[in-house]
Amino acid sequence: MISHGELDRVTWRKSTRSEAGSSCVSVAVIRGFAAIRDSKDRGRRTVILGVPAFRELVQAIKDGDHDM
């Protein structure tokens, strides 16, 4: 499992297309997993996915499967 301490030390990335005040997530890759968190509320729960599952999620988002 990934500890909170490890998540505090990773490099989080956010899309260069995100705008101030918009709904964005930050992503970090750590030991074969993708960690995903709310960029504005970092105290909320972090979602951890295996890299293959993360890639599937990204493709589904690109395909419009999760449009709101």
Order of alpha helices (4+ residues) and beta strands (2+ residues): alpha-beta-beta-beta-beta-alpha
